Amino acid sequence: MVPELKQWSRNETNQRVHELMLMVGLDPAMYRHRKPAELSGGQQQRVGVARALAADPEIVLMDEPFSALDPLTREKLQDDLLDLQRRIQKKHCFCDA
């Protein structure tokens, strides 16, 4: 949806998808064409983070991003997200019910 709204070419879209997948720790060659049902909960969350970053927003709103994950996966993703936040220098706003 973001590529269409931003009127990106197919090449720009493919390049951004590749970049984002690497950014969130998913190998594009392995995961690019998988359906949501073929991904683990942690992988699905990583895709959600990539989607949130697709348009390169100044602020990223994350609504309960870890609530459905088991404790080990949650801790790993929290650490990975902190590392990502340091690298991309975006403001993140976390909402938790």
MOPAC internal coordinates of N, CA, C and O (Angstrom, degrees):
PM7 1SCF
backbone

  N    0.0000 0     0.00 0     0.00 0    0    0    0
  C    1.4374 1     0.00 0     0.00 0    1    0    0
  C    1.5330 1   111.11 1     0.00 0    2    1    0
  O    1.2310 1   119.95 1   135.86 1    3    2    1
  N    1.3393 1   117.70 1   -44.14 1    3    2    1
  C    1.4664 1   120.91 1   179.95 1    5    3    2
  C    1.5239 1   111.60 1   -58.78 1    6    5    3
  O    1.2310 1   119.48 1   133.70 1    7    6    5
  N    1.3436 1   118.59 1   -46.30 1    7    6    5
  C    1.4695 1   117.94 1   179.07 1    9    7    6
  C    1.5231 1   113.01 1   -58.35 1   10    9    7
  O    1.2310 1   120.75 1   142.37 1   11   10    9
  N    1.3292 1   116.16 1   -37.63 1   11   10    9
  C    1.4663 1   119.34 1   179.34 1   13   11   10
  C    1.5256 1   110.72 1   -67.64 1   14   13   11
  O    1.2310 1   120.52 1   136.07 1   15   14   13
  N    1.3389 1   116.61 1   -43.93 1   15   14   13
  C    1.4668 1   120.37 1   179.31 1   17   15   14
  C    1.5244 1   111.68 1   -62.81 1   18   17   15
  O    1.2310 1   120.90 1   143.49 1   19   18   17
  N    1.3231 1   115.88 1   -36.51 1   19   18   17
  C    1.4653 1   120.59 1  -179.23 1   21   19   18
  C    1.5267 1   112.09 1   -89.01 1   22   21   19
  O    1.2310 1   120.59 1   178.03 1   23   22   21
  N    1.3305 1   116.48 1    -1.97 1   23   22   21
  C    1.4628 1   123.57 1   179.43 1   25   23   22
  C    1.5340 1   112.29 1    55.72 1   26   25   23
  O    1.2310 1   121.50 1  -133.89 1   27   26   25
  N    1.3276 1   114.74 1    46.11 1   27   26   25
  C    1.4508 1   120.24 1   177.40 1   29   27   26
  C    1.5229 1   109.63 1   -77.68 1   30   29   27
  O    1.2310 1   120.97 1   -30.20 1   31   30   29
  N    1.3148 1   115.75 1   149.80 1   31   30   29
  C    1.4636 1   120.51 1   173.19 1   33   31   30
  C    1.5302 1   108.50 1   -73.20 1   34   33   31
  O    1.2310 1   121.07 1   -13.51 1   35   34   33
  N    1.3166 1   115.55 1   166.49 1   35   34   33
  C    1.4681 1   119.98 1   177.49 1   37   35   34
  C    1.5330 1   110.38 1   -58.99 1   38   37   35
  O    1.2310 1   120.52 1   140.15 1   39   38   37
  N    1.3264 1   116.62 1   -39.85 1   39   38   37
  C    1.4573 1   120.76 1   179.72 1   41   39   38
  C    1.5307 1   110.97 1   -64.39 1   42   41   39
  O    1.2310 1   120.07 1   135.59 1   43   42   41
  N    1.3341 1   117.47 1   -44.41 1   43   42   41
  C    1.4696 1   121.04 1   178.21 1   45   43   42
  C    1.5285 1   110.85 1   -61.94 1   46   45   43
  O    1.2310 1   120.81 1   139.03 1   47   46   45
  N    1.3218 1   116.05 1   -40.97 1   47   46   45
  C    1.4609 1   120.87 1   179.14 1   49   47   46
  C    1.5225 1   110.52 1   -63.50 1   50   49   47
  O    1.2310 1   120.31 1   131.50 1   51   50   49
  N    1.3289 1   117.00 1   -48.50 1   51   50   49
  C    1.4651 1   120.86 1   179.71 1   53   51   50
  C    1.5210 1   111.59 1   -60.66 1   54   53   51
  O    1.2310 1   120.55 1   139.16 1   55   54   53
  N    1.3125 1   116.56 1   -40.84 1   55   54   53
  C    1.4603 1   121.27 1   179.79 1   57   55   54
  C    1.5315 1   110.66 1   -64.34 1   58   57   55
  O    1.2310 1   120.18 1   136.53 1   59   58   57
  N    1.3415 1   117.26 1   -43.47 1   59   58   57
  C    1.4678 1   121.13 1  -179.34 1   61   59   58
  C    1.5269 1   111.14 1   -67.67 1   62   61   59
  O    1.2310 1   120.16 1   139.96 1   63   62   61
  N    1.3283 1   117.31 1   -40.04 1   63   62   61
  C    1.4631 1   120.85 1   177.58 1   65   63   62
  C    1.5243 1   109.79 1   -60.75 1   66   65   63
  O    1.2310 1   120.21 1   133.52 1   67   66   65
  N    1.3093 1   117.20 1   -46.48 1   67   66   65
  C    1.4677 1   121.93 1   179.36 1   69   67   66
  C    1.5313 1   110.34 1   -59.62 1   70   69   67
  O    1.2310 1   120.56 1   131.79 1   71   70   69
  N    1.3153 1   116.53 1   -48.21 1   71   70   69
  C    1.4673 1   122.46 1  -179.39 1   73   71   70
  C    1.5369 1   111.20 1   -59.99 1   74   73   71
  O    1.2310 1   120.44 1   134.40 1   75   74   73
  N    1.3262 1   116.77 1   -45.60 1   75   74   73
  C    1.4645 1   120.70 1  -178.16 1   77   75   74
  C    1.5212 1   111.97 1   -68.03 1   78   77   75
  O    1.2310 1   120.25 1   140.88 1   79   78   77
  N    1.3159 1   117.12 1   -39.12 1   79   78   77
  C    1.4600 1   119.45 1   179.20 1   81   79   78
  C    1.5245 1   110.58 1   -62.83 1   82   81   79
  O    1.2310 1   120.47 1   136.96 1   83   82   81
  N    1.3192 1   116.71 1   -43.04 1   83   82   81
  C    1.4611 1   119.57 1   176.34 1   85   83   82
  C    1.5273 1   110.60 1   -63.21 1   86   85   83
  O    1.2310 1   120.71 1   139.76 1   87   86   85
  N    1.3228 1   116.25 1   -40.24 1   87   86   85
  C    1.4560 1   122.10 1  -178.02 1   89   87   86
  C    1.5322 1   111.92 1   -60.19 1   90   89   87
  O    1.2310 1   120.26 1   142.53 1   91   90   89
  N    1.3371 1   117.10 1   -37.47 1   91   90   89
  C    1.4651 1   120.39 1  -177.84 1   93   91   90
  C    1.5313 1   112.64 1   -96.49 1   94   93   91
  O    1.2310 1   120.36 1  -172.10 1   95   94   93
  N    1.3276 1   116.93 1     7.90 1   95   94   93
  C    1.4545 1   120.59 1   173.59 1   97   95   94
  C    1.5174 1   115.94 1    83.88 1   98   97   95
  O    1.2310 1   120.18 1  -153.34 1   99   98   97
  N    1.3212 1   117.25 1    26.66 1   99   98   97
  C    1.4628 1   121.27 1   175.69 1  101   99   98
  C    1.5250 1   108.99 1  -115.00 1  102  101   99
  O    1.2310 1   120.33 1   -54.69 1  103  102  101
  N    1.3167 1   116.98 1   125.31 1  103  102  101
  C    1.4625 1   122.20 1   179.31 1  105  103  102
  C    1.5305 1   108.88 1   -69.56 1  106  105  103
  O    1.2310 1   119.81 1   -65.29 1  107  106  105
  N    1.3386 1   117.97 1   114.71 1  107  106  105
  C    1.4663 1   120.17 1  -178.17 1  109  107  106
  C    1.5259 1   113.53 1   -55.96 1  110  109  107
  O    1.2310 1   119.95 1   142.98 1  111  110  109
  N    1.3196 1   117.70 1   -37.02 1  111  110  109
  C    1.4665 1   120.42 1  -179.61 1  113  111  110
  C    1.5254 1   111.43 1   -63.38 1  114  113  111
  O    1.2310 1   120.55 1   149.35 1  115  114  113
  N    1.3146 1   116.56 1   -30.65 1  115  114  113
  C    1.4548 1   121.08 1  -176.87 1  117  115  114
  C    1.5370 1   113.02 1   -92.59 1  118  117  115
  O    1.2310 1   120.19 1   146.64 1  119  118  117
  N    1.3271 1   117.24 1   -33.36 1  119  118  117
  C    1.4641 1   120.01 1  -169.85 1  121  119  118
  C    1.5203 1   116.15 1  -113.81 1  122  121  119
  O    1.2310 1   119.45 1   167.53 1  123  122  121
  N    1.2910 1   118.66 1   -12.47 1  123  122  121
  C    1.4675 1   120.63 1  -171.45 1  125  123  122
  C    1.5296 1   114.68 1   -55.83 1  126  125  123
  O    1.2310 1   119.94 1   140.98 1  127  126  125
  N    1.3091 1   117.71 1   -39.02 1  127  126  125
  C    1.4622 1   119.99 1  -174.37 1  129  127  126
  C    1.5330 1   113.37 1  -104.98 1  130  129  127
  O    1.2310 1   120.22 1  -166.69 1  131  130  129
  N    1.3186 1   117.19 1    13.31 1  131  130  129
  C    1.4646 1   119.58 1   178.69 1  133  131  130
  C    1.5191 1   111.30 1   -79.51 1  134  133  131
  O    1.2310 1   121.20 1   -32.62 1  135  134  133
  N    1.3109 1   115.30 1   147.38 1  135  134  133
  C    1.4628 1   123.07 1   176.48 1  137  135  134
  C    1.5323 1   108.39 1   -84.68 1  138  137  135
  O    1.2310 1   119.72 1   -23.86 1  139  138  137
  N    1.3369 1   118.14 1   156.14 1  139  138  137
  C    1.4730 1   120.77 1   179.84 1  141  139  138
  C    1.5317 1   113.61 1   -52.45 1  142  141  139
  O    1.2310 1   119.75 1   141.08 1  143  142  141
  N    1.3146 1   118.08 1   -38.92 1  143  142  141
  C    1.4675 1   121.16 1  -179.21 1  145  143  142
  C    1.5304 1   112.49 1   -65.72 1  146  145  143
  O    1.2310 1   120.24 1   162.70 1  147  146  145
  N    1.3249 1   117.15 1   -17.30 1  147  146  145
  C    1.4662 1   121.60 1  -179.57 1  149  147  146
  C    1.5274 1   112.18 1   -91.93 1  150  149  147
  O    1.2310 1   120.17 1  -178.62 1  151  150  149
  N    1.3267 1   117.29 1     1.38 1  151  150  149
  C    1.4595 1   121.93 1  -177.88 1  153  151  150
  C    1.5191 1   110.82 1  -108.87 1  154  153  151
  O    1.2310 1   120.82 1   -30.66 1  155  154  153
  N    1.3277 1   116.04 1   149.34 1  155  154  153
  C    1.4622 1   120.09 1   173.86 1  157  155  154
  C    1.5294 1   108.71 1   -72.71 1  158  157  155
  O    1.2310 1   120.66 1   -10.10 1  159  158  157
  N    1.3175 1   116.34 1   169.90 1  159  158  157
  C    1.4606 1   120.17 1   178.38 1  161  159  158
  C    1.5156 1   112.22 1   -59.32 1  162  161  159
  O    1.2310 1   120.48 1   137.87 1  163  162  161
  N    1.3242 1   116.70 1   -42.13 1  163  162  161
  C    1.4590 1   120.72 1   178.66 1  165  163  162
  C    1.5177 1   112.43 1   -64.76 1  166  165  163
  O    1.2310 1   120.63 1   139.88 1  167  166  165
  N    1.3273 1   116.39 1   -40.12 1  167  166  165
  C    1.4634 1   120.28 1   177.74 1  169  167  166
  C    1.5222 1   110.67 1   -65.96 1  170  169  167
  O    1.2310 1   120.24 1   141.30 1  171  170  169
  N    1.3305 1   117.14 1   -38.70 1  171  170  169
  C    1.4602 1   120.54 1   177.10 1  173  171  170
  C    1.5256 1   110.85 1   -62.64 1  174  173  171
  O    1.2310 1   120.41 1   140.59 1  175  174  173
  N    1.3306 1   116.82 1   -39.41 1  175  174  173
  C    1.4625 1   120.30 1   178.17 1  177  175  174
  C    1.5293 1   110.28 1   -65.07 1  178  177  175
  O    1.2310 1   120.22 1   141.17 1  179  178  177
  N    1.3211 1   117.18 1   -38.83 1  179  178  177
  C    1.4652 1   120.75 1   178.26 1  181  179  178
  C    1.5314 1   110.81 1   -63.05 1  182  181  179
  O    1.2310 1   120.71 1   140.22 1  183  182  181
  N    1.3280 1   116.25 1   -39.78 1  183  182  181
  C    1.4652 1   120.28 1   176.28 1  185  183  182
  C    1.5245 1   109.53 1   -62.96 1  186  185  183
  O    1.2310 1   120.32 1   139.27 1  187  186  185
  N    1.3224 1   116.99 1   -40.73 1  187  186  185
  C    1.4640 1   120.94 1   177.50 1  189  187  186
  C    1.5145 1   112.15 1   -60.66 1  190  189  187
  O    1.2310 1   120.35 1   139.25 1  191  190  189
  N    1.3281 1   116.94 1   -40.75 1  191  190  189
  C    1.4673 1   121.12 1   177.30 1  193  191  190
  C    1.5252 1   109.57 1   -64.87 1  194  193  191
  O    1.2310 1   120.25 1   136.29 1  195  194  193
  N    1.3216 1   117.12 1   -43.71 1  195  194  193
  C    1.4679 1   120.60 1   178.68 1  197  195  194
  C    1.5237 1   110.93 1   -60.14 1  198  197  195
  O    1.2310 1   120.48 1   137.53 1  199  198  197
  N    1.3185 1   116.69 1   -42.47 1  199  198  197
  C    1.4692 1   119.91 1   178.23 1  201  199  198
  C    1.5238 1   110.98 1   -62.49 1  202  201  199
  O    1.2310 1   120.87 1   139.18 1  203  202  201
  N    1.3330 1   115.95 1   -40.82 1  203  202  201
  C    1.4652 1   119.73 1   179.98 1  205  203  202
  C    1.5272 1   111.42 1   -63.63 1  206  205  203
  O    1.2310 1   120.46 1   150.96 1  207  206  205
  N    1.3216 1   116.72 1   -29.04 1  207  206  205
  C    1.4653 1   121.60 1  -178.07 1  209  207  206
  C    1.5297 1   113.12 1   -92.05 1  210  209  207
  O    1.2310 1   119.84 1   173.43 1  211  210  209
  N    1.3075 1   117.91 1    -6.57 1  211  210  209
  C    1.4653 1   121.95 1  -172.12 1  213  211  210
  C    1.5191 1   113.52 1   -54.42 1  214  213  211
  O    1.2310 1   120.02 1   136.95 1  215  214  213
  N    1.3181 1   117.58 1   -43.05 1  215  214  213
  C    1.4700 1   120.96 1  -176.87 1  217  215  214
  C    1.5220 1   112.41 1   -87.66 1  218  217  215
  O    1.2310 1   120.22 1  -174.33 1  219  218  217
  N    1.3299 1   117.19 1     5.67 1  219  218  217
  C    1.4615 1   122.86 1   179.93 1  221  219  218
  C    1.5380 1   111.57 1    57.13 1  222  221  219
  O    1.2310 1   120.22 1  -125.41 1  223  222  221
  N    1.3447 1   117.19 1    54.59 1  223  222  221
  C    1.4657 1   120.12 1  -178.41 1  225  223  222
  C    1.5248 1   112.00 1   -72.38 1  226  225  223
  O    1.2310 1   120.66 1   -22.35 1  227  226  225
  N    1.3245 1   116.35 1   157.65 1  227  226  225
  C    1.4649 1   120.60 1   175.95 1  229  227  226
  C    1.5208 1   110.81 1   -72.84 1  230  229  227
  O    1.2310 1   120.60 1   143.39 1  231  230  229
  N    1.3368 1   116.46 1   -36.61 1  231  230  229
  C    1.4613 1   122.49 1  -179.61 1  233  231  230
  C    1.5229 1   108.43 1  -124.39 1  234  233  231
  O    1.2310 1   120.71 1   -43.96 1  235  234  233
  N    1.3285 1   116.25 1   136.04 1  235  234  233
  C    1.4575 1   121.58 1   179.35 1  237  235  234
  C    1.5252 1   108.06 1  -111.24 1  238  237  235
  O    1.2310 1   120.38 1   -62.49 1  239  238  237
  N    1.3222 1   116.88 1   117.51 1  239  238  237
  C    1.4634 1   122.60 1   177.70 1  241  239  238
  C    1.5187 1   108.55 1   -92.37 1  242  241  239
  O    1.2310 1   120.78 1   -55.18 1  243  242  241
  N    1.3233 1   116.11 1   124.82 1  243  242  241
  C    1.4601 1   120.69 1  -178.83 1  245  243  242
  C    1.5221 1   108.29 1  -122.59 1  246  245  243
  O    1.2310 1   120.85 1   -66.99 1  247  246  245
  N    1.3187 1   115.98 1   113.01 1  247  246  245
  C    1.4561 1   122.53 1  -177.44 1  249  247  246
  C    1.5240 1   110.06 1   -94.79 1  250  249  247
  O    1.2310 1   120.38 1   -76.84 1  251  250  249
  N    1.3170 1   116.88 1   103.16 1  251  250  249
  C    1.4648 1   123.56 1   179.97 1  253  251  250
  C    1.5309 1   112.31 1    48.32 1  254  253  251
  O    1.2310 1   119.89 1  -123.77 1  255  254  253
  N    1.3298 1   117.82 1    56.23 1  255  254  253
  C    1.4675 1   119.91 1  -173.49 1  257  255  254
  C    1.5236 1   115.34 1   -67.50 1  258  257  255
  O    1.2310 1   119.86 1   162.21 1  259  258  257
  N    1.3318 1   117.88 1   -17.79 1  259  258  257
  C    1.4630 1   119.66 1  -175.17 1  261  259  258
  C    1.5252 1   113.38 1  -117.55 1  262  261  259
  O    1.2310 1   119.81 1  -176.40 1  263  262  261
  N    1.3173 1   117.97 1     3.60 1  263  262  261
  C    1.4675 1   121.05 1  -170.80 1  265  263  262
  C    1.5294 1   114.22 1   -63.07 1  266  265  263
  O    1.2310 1   119.26 1   149.13 1  267  266  265
  N    1.3080 1   119.02 1   -30.87 1  267  266  265
  C    1.4702 1   121.09 1  -175.57 1  269  267  266
  C    1.5247 1   113.33 1   -93.44 1  270  269  267
  O    1.2310 1   120.25 1  -172.43 1  271  270  269
  N    1.3257 1   117.12 1     7.57 1  271  270  269
  C    1.4615 1   120.33 1  -174.49 1  273  271  270
  C    1.5241 1   111.85 1  -101.02 1  274  273  271
  O    1.2310 1   121.06 1   -26.54 1  275  274  273
  N    1.3313 1   115.57 1   153.46 1  275  274  273
  C    1.4572 1   119.77 1   174.81 1  277  275  274
  C    1.5303 1   108.49 1   -70.37 1  278  277  275
  O    1.2310 1   119.69 1   -20.50 1  279  278  277
  N    1.3343 1   118.19 1   159.50 1  279  278  277
  C    1.4726 1   121.25 1  -174.50 1  281  279  278
  C    1.5282 1   114.88 1   -56.03 1  282  281  279
  O    1.2310 1   119.52 1   139.34 1  283  282  281
  N    1.3259 1   118.53 1   -40.66 1  283  282  281
  C    1.4697 1   120.20 1  -178.97 1  285  283  282
  C    1.5236 1   111.70 1   -67.52 1  286  285  283
  O    1.2310 1   120.78 1   135.12 1  287  286  285
  N    1.3287 1   116.11 1   -44.88 1  287  286  285
  C    1.4637 1   120.33 1   178.58 1  289  287  286
  C    1.5165 1   110.04 1   -64.84 1  290  289  287
  O    1.2310 1   120.40 1   139.01 1  291  290  289
  N    1.3386 1   116.84 1   -40.99 1  291  290  289
  C    1.4587 1   121.49 1   179.77 1  293  291  290
  C    1.5342 1   110.78 1   -59.42 1  294  293  291
  O    1.2310 1   120.73 1   132.87 1  295  294  293
  N    1.3292 1   116.21 1   -47.13 1  295  294  293
  C    1.4645 1   119.84 1  -178.97 1  297  295  294
  C    1.5308 1   111.34 1   -62.62 1  298  297  295
  O    1.2310 1   120.35 1   137.08 1  299  298  297
  N    1.3259 1   116.94 1   -42.92 1  299  298  297
  C    1.4738 1   121.10 1   179.13 1  301  299  298
  C    1.5244 1   110.71 1   -62.75 1  302  301  299
  O    1.2310 1   120.22 1   134.88 1  303  302  301
  N    1.3356 1   117.18 1   -45.12 1  303  302  301
  C    1.4623 1   120.14 1  -179.38 1  305  303  302
  C    1.5221 1   111.84 1   -67.68 1  306  305  303
  O    1.2310 1   120.12 1   144.44 1  307  306  305
  N    1.3262 1   117.38 1   -35.56 1  307  306  305
  C    1.4619 1   119.61 1   176.76 1  309  307  306
  C    1.5263 1   110.33 1   -62.52 1  310  309  307
  O    1.2310 1   120.59 1   135.64 1  311  310  309
  N    1.3371 1   116.48 1   -44.36 1  311  310  309
  C    1.4679 1   120.33 1   177.55 1  313  311  310
  C    1.5254 1   111.02 1   -62.92 1  314  313  311
  O    1.2310 1   120.59 1   136.26 1  315  314  313
  N    1.3266 1   116.48 1   -43.74 1  315  314  313
  C    1.4630 1   120.50 1   179.67 1  317  315  314
  C    1.5267 1   111.35 1   -63.53 1  318  317  315
  O    1.2310 1   120.64 1   141.18 1  319  318  317
  N    1.3305 1   116.38 1   -38.82 1  319  318  317
  C    1.4617 1   120.02 1   179.92 1  321  319  318
  C    1.5275 1   111.39 1   -68.17 1  322  321  319
  O    1.2310 1   120.07 1   142.02 1  323  322  321
  N    1.3287 1   117.47 1   -37.98 1  323  322  321
  C    1.4673 1   120.05 1   175.89 1  325  323  322
  C    1.5258 1   110.64 1   -62.66 1  326  325  323
  O    1.2310 1   120.61 1   138.25 1  327  326  325
  N    1.3402 1   116.43 1   -41.75 1  327  326  325
  C    1.4612 1   120.63 1   177.28 1  329  327  326
  C    1.5249 1   110.57 1   -62.86 1  330  329  327
  O    1.2310 1   120.43 1   135.51 1  331  330  329
  N    1.3251 1   116.78 1   -44.49 1  331  330  329
  C    1.4616 1   121.42 1   178.42 1  333  331  330
  C    1.5253 1   110.68 1   -61.70 1  334  333  331
  O    1.2310 1   120.79 1   137.61 1  335  334  333
  N    1.3189 1   116.09 1   -42.39 1  335  334  333
  C    1.4643 1   120.53 1  -179.98 1  337  335  334
  C    1.5321 1   110.73 1   -60.76 1  338  337  335
  O    1.2310 1   120.20 1   138.96 1  339  338  337
  N    1.3161 1   117.22 1   -41.04 1  339  338  337
  C    1.4703 1   120.88 1   177.47 1  341  339  338
  C    1.5318 1   111.10 1   -63.28 1  342  341  339
  O    1.2310 1   120.80 1   140.40 1  343  342  341
  N    1.3273 1   116.08 1   -39.60 1  343  342  341
  C    1.4647 1   120.23 1  -177.15 1  345  343  342
  C    1.5210 1   113.19 1   -71.82 1  346  345  343
  O    1.2310 1   120.14 1   139.16 1  347  346  345
  N    1.3286 1   117.34 1   -40.84 1  347  346  345
  C    1.4675 1   119.20 1  -173.85 1  349  347  346
  C    1.5238 1   113.62 1   -96.87 1  350  349  347
  O    1.2310 1   120.31 1   169.93 1  351  350  349
  N    1.3444 1   117.02 1   -10.07 1  351  350  349
  C    1.4678 1   121.56 1   175.68 1  353  351  350
  C    1.5301 1   112.97 1    56.01 1  354  353  351
  O    1.2310 1   120.78 1  -132.53 1  355  354  353
  N    1.3302 1   116.12 1    47.47 1  355  354  353
  C    1.4654 1   121.96 1   176.19 1  357  355  354
  C    1.5195 1   108.62 1  -107.89 1  358  357  355
  O    1.2310 1   120.82 1   -30.38 1  359  358  357
  N    1.3162 1   116.04 1   149.62 1  359  358  357
  C    1.4573 1   120.58 1   173.87 1  361  359  358
  C    1.5180 1   107.72 1   -82.29 1  362  361  359
  O    1.2310 1   120.48 1   -45.98 1  363  362  361
  N    1.3262 1   116.69 1   134.02 1  363  362  361
  C    1.4575 1   121.93 1   178.07 1  365  363  362
  C    1.5198 1   108.71 1  -116.86 1  366  365  363
  O    1.2310 1   120.55 1   -44.56 1  367  366  365
  N    1.3108 1   116.55 1   135.44 1  367  366  365
  C    1.4570 1   122.67 1   175.82 1  369  367  366
  C    1.5250 1   106.94 1  -117.52 1  370  369  367
  O    1.2310 1   120.65 1   -64.42 1  371  370  369
  N    1.3309 1   116.37 1   115.58 1  371  370  369
  C    1.4581 1   121.25 1  -179.06 1  373  371  370
  C    1.5148 1   109.92 1   -99.12 1  374  373  371
  O    1.2310 1   120.74 1   -48.45 1  375  374  373
  N    1.3177 1   116.19 1   131.55 1  375  374  373
  C    1.4656 1   122.37 1   176.70 1  377  375  374
  C    1.5169 1   107.53 1  -112.58 1  378  377  375
  O    1.2310 1   120.56 1   -44.99 1  379  378  377
  N    1.3091 1   116.54 1   135.01 1  379  378  377
  C    1.4522 1   121.44 1   179.45 1  381  379  378
  C    1.5179 1   108.20 1  -138.25 1  382  381  379
  O    1.2310 1   120.64 1   -48.11 1  383  382  381
  N    1.3123 1   116.37 1   131.89 1  383  382  381
  C    1.4703 1   120.22 1  -176.80 1  385  383  382
  C    1.5041 1   112.12 1   -73.55 1  386  385  383
  O    1.2310 1   120.10 1   180.00 1  387  386  385

